[in-house]
């Protein structure tokens, strides 16, 4: 909330709703190494609804990818490391440039195809990563997502996992204004495995269990349909399109922080908490990389 407030621009609603999911992904699910962002067997993470970029920047900051609070304070400013949409090659930890809705989803399908090709050529020891993508209602309204989803199902890309942020809201209002698709049936017809996660957007352990199950699915890509509430837990804008692209004012931010139970202090981030998250990410990353290197070395023996 603080970054869009400072920038007087941004999309905090989706980031707020998906913060628990983001934490679970980076701390428990994704195989990644902040000390080596280009580690070859890392899981790929793509935020297709790239307008919610502050979510990814906050996660990269917390997990030690090189962003600091000063970078978050420069959100959406010219020349900063935290532009309005994620940009590959500009910010460590960003896999592809996203923003045009549906594009990141199609990028994820392409990356899953690349992983399949590498695994076929060099074996699963050398290449066995997954591609995770978060996509929203707007992504699935775009034609590019239909084409890419069809291809992914046809190719049975079982190392591809899409989390559908099903909040029923667009920047104009309810999705019912412009769309009445049954996304689950559509993806099922494409040959995807569809998981209905329900109302677990704030339940860390349930999110972890669901994503572990999704990772274990074989024979088809997986769509995890997650019911979320844009702007949650704002007392003023939860489930409102006003949370989509309108930065909260200082009063709205203060009221939301009171509900969360944190101080009304701009860019509040306890050092002990940040340090603990970074140490966990660094330890996990080092272990994953070391195990991978050992497996590769054993192949040449």
N, C-alpha and C positions, 0 to 999 in steps of 0.2 A: 504493500500500500504506500509506503513512504517514497519509493522511487517514482511511481507515476505522479504522486503529489508534488514532488520536487520538480519533475519535468513538466508538470501541468499537461501531461499527455501520457497515454498508455492504456493497457488493458489488464487491469488487476483482477477482474472477476473470475476468469478461468484459472488464473494462477492461484488464487485463494482456494478455490474448490479442489484443485488437484495437488496442493502442497503435500498432503499425506501420501498420495500415490507417488509423487516425485521422491519423497524421502525413502519410501520402501524400495523403489527401483534402485536408487543410488547406494543405499546402505545395505541392502539385503539380496538383491536380485542380479543386477548388472554385473558382469565380469569386466572390470575396468581398472585402470591403474593411473591415478592422477599424476604420478611422477613420470609416466610415460604415456601421454595421451594418444600416441600413435601405435601403441602395442598392437601387434598384428592380429592377435586372436581375441581382441576385446569385443564385447557385445556392442553393437551399434545402436545408439539411441537417437531418434529423430522426433522433433516436435513439429508435426505437420501444421498445426494451428499456431504458426510462428508469431502471430500477434501477441501471444501470451508469453513472450520471450523472457519477461522478468522471472518467471518460474524457473527456466533453465539457468539463467544467470545466478539466481539465488542458490541453486543446487551446485553449480560450478564453484561459487564462492565458498560455500560450506564444505565442499569436498576437496578443496585445495588444488584447484586447477589454475591458479594464478590470479584470479580476480580477487580484489579486496574491496572493503567498504567504499573507498573513494571511487572505485569503478562503478559501483551501484549508484552512488550519488550523481554520477554523470550519465545516467540512463537516458537514452535517446538524444544525447548531445552529439554534435558534429565531431568526428574524430575519436570518439570514445570507444572503449572495448565492449560497450554494452549498447549497441545500436537498437533501433526499434524492432527489427527482425533479426534472428540469428544469421550470422554470415560465416561460412566456412573459410578457413584461412585467416580469419580476423580475430577470433576468440577461441582459445584452446578448449577442446572438448565439444565443439560444434562440428557435427559430421557433414551437414549439408545446409545450404542457404534455404530458408523456408519463409513463408509469408503468403504467397499466392495460394489460396486454399486448394487442397488436393495435391499440390505439387510434392510436398514432403512425403505423403503417402505413396505416391508413384515412385519417388526416389527410394523409399524403403523396399519396395518390390524389386527394384533394380539391384539394390545392395544384397538382397536375399538371393537373387539369381547369381550374383557374383560369388557369394559364399558357396552356393551349391556347386558352381563350376570349379572353384578352388578345392573343395572337399573331394570332388570326383577325380581331380588330377593328382592331388598330393596326399589324400587320405584324411580321415577324421582326426588323427592325432595332430596333424599340421594345421587343420582348419576346421573348427567346430563351433563357431560363434553364432549367436542369434541376433536378429535385428528386431528391435522394439520400436514401435511408432505410436505416438498419441495423435489421434485425429478427432475432430469435432463434427458437429452437424454440417457446418459449412463445407468442410472437406468432402463429405459424402454427397453434397448437392452438385459438386463439380463433375463434369463428364470424365475428366482424366482419372478420377478415382474409380469410376465404374470399369473403365478399360483395364486399369492396372489390377484391380481386384479380380476380374475375370481371368486374367493371365496368371496371377498368383495361384488361384484355385486350380486352374488347368495344369500348372506345373507342379502342384502339390508341394509348395514351398513350406515345409513344416518347421523351418527355422525362422519363420516370420510370425511375429505376434503384434497385433494391433489392439490398442486399448481405445475404445470408442467412448469419448466423453459425451455421454448422452444427457445433456442438460435441458434440451427442448427449447433453447433460446438462441436467437440470432440478434444482431445489432439493432434490428428493426422491431423485434418483439418475439412472440412465440413462433416456433418453427411451423406451426399450423398455418401461418400466413402464406407460406410458399412451398410446403412439402408435406406429403402424407405417405411417404414410402414406409414400408416395413423393412428396416435395415437388416434385421436378423434373417428374415426369409430371403432377402436379396443375396446376402452373403452365403447363406446355406445353398442357394441355387448355384452359386459360383463354385461350390465345392469346398468352402471353408468350414472348419470346426467352429461353432458358435457357442460361447459361454455367456450365460446371463448372470452377471455378478450381483445385480440388484443394488440395494442401498448400503454399500459398504465403503463409501468414499472416505469415511473418517476412521475406519477400523483397520489399523495397521496389520494386525495378525491375519485377518481375513484377506486383505489385499495380498499379503505375502503368499498365503496358501493358494490363492487363485492363480497367481503368476507362476508359482512353482508347477502347478498342474498344467498351465498353458505351455510352459517350457517342455514338459514331458510328452505333450501330444505329438503323435507321429502320423505321417501320411497326408497332412493337409495344413495350411496356414490356420492360425487361430485368431478369431475376433472375440475380444473380451468386452462386453457391453456393460459399462459402468454408469449407473445412475448417479449424477452429481447435481449440485445446487450452486449455480454461478453466484459469486459474491458471498458465499457462506463464510463466516457467520455474521455478516453485517446486519444490524437490526433494521437498516433502511433499504438495502438493495438486494438481499438474498432472493434468488429466483426472478430477478428483474433484468430486462435488457439494459437498464440504466447502468448496471454493473459492468457491461461489456466493454464499452469504449470511452466512458466518461470517468476520469479520475475522481476519486472521492475527495471532498474538501477536508480540511483539518478536523472539523467536528465529526464527520462520518468516520474518519480514521480513528479518532480518540474513542468514539463509542464502540467501535469494533474491537479495539485493543482491550477495552474494559471487559468485554464479553470473553475474550480469549484469556484474560488474566495476566497481561504483560504491561509494563510501564508505558505511559504515553510519552515515549521518548523516541525521537526520530532516529531511524536506523539502529534500533536497539538490537544488539547481538552479543550476549555474554561470552567473554573470552573462553571461559571454561567449556561451554557448550561447543563453540566453534572448534576449539582444540580437540575435543573428544571425537567429534565427527570426522575431522581431518585425519586424526591418528587411526581411526577405524578404517577409513578409506585407504590410507597409505599401507596399512598392514595387510588388508585384504588384497590390494593390488600387488604388493610385493610377493605374497604367497602364491597368487594365481600365476604371476609371471614366472616365478621360480619353478613351479610345478610344470608349467608349459615348456620351459627351457630344458628341464630334465627329461621330459617325454621326447622332445625333439632330439636330444643327445642320444637317447637310447635307440632311436631309429637308425642311427649311423653305426651302431655297434655290431 
